[in-house]
């Protein structure tokens, strides 16, 4: 690390990064604001001292967080840019989320109206749906681990207590402070039900301004959690009360699932305001759009602000605005025959029905897993292969019908299957 630079509080250097002030501090890690010198983009760097990590026996936690963040690529999950390791420290470079924790936002505002709470809750559920579809359980879902970006969009963070589900195996590691009854009781649990419980506690807190289970005496607190003893204020709507009660069901097998939450009337699957910019109808307003967020939605790697032509979302920005349809994709140098073979295999693995409508064009249909294949939970989209002037190829995925946030979940899973990094 180099010496002081004296530029706008950025006093140290780490490779291509200028490191600035401390913006977070935990029991064994410090988070510093930094700037990526080639692009000028602000990032957050999580710094671990190896000696401290080893002394607290937290090697597994750090390794697990890095592994899972490398696996997950979704607009509602904190993005990992890279990891730098030295003999004494581990640096995790992540996107900078300037508005901090959702918990602090709630403290400043007090309890939220149901519309605003839904705005945040939809994003959390979208991120968790993607995690669970990739066999990852967060297990420490709480407002302190939900961060807000420049547009107050939610990003799920801190996957240190997360784990990967393996069919036929149970997860036994203890979880976080919003612990579910089965965790407190020491019962084996497969995981997703724990995240649903965390969602219930988080939604209750957003709508009521306080935790459903709270006591200074830990033994009494755990007794309340295991018994499901909490009070729902009368000001909540009947639909909000019902959803909270179903998420805070003590028996995990009777607890509502993430796909069922998507179908719940309060969740309102027709209006995923939290994910998509839907109000841009003119080129003038489009210029004001946060295209960095479009790039994130398409899950592109570190891109300079002047090099966004690598983004399919950028190439099709006029189409996005004029037709109010979402397109996202990626650029590759892989030969077209190999690309199409990979796409075909990936869609089969994701249970996507498709048919060829042109030389390099597919029309596709995908159903969200549910007891009945209802059109309400169906995504229709097209996949098109383009060739650029540089003799590279672009795979574009365009939504035709269905909820936008589910479309993004599907795209994220498709790109993961195609090993897009």
Helices and strands as residue ranges (DSSP letters): E 12-14, E 17-25, E 29-36, E 41-49, H 50-55, H 59-71, E 80-85, E 89-95, H 102-109, H 114-133, E 136-137, G 143-145, E 146-148, E 154-156, E 163-164, H 181-184, H 192-208, H 218-227, H 238-247, G 252-254, H 258-263, H 283-286, H 291-298, G 305-310, H 312-315, H 317-323, E 327-332, H 336-349, E 353-358, E 361-367, G 375-377, E 378-387, E 393-401, H 404-417
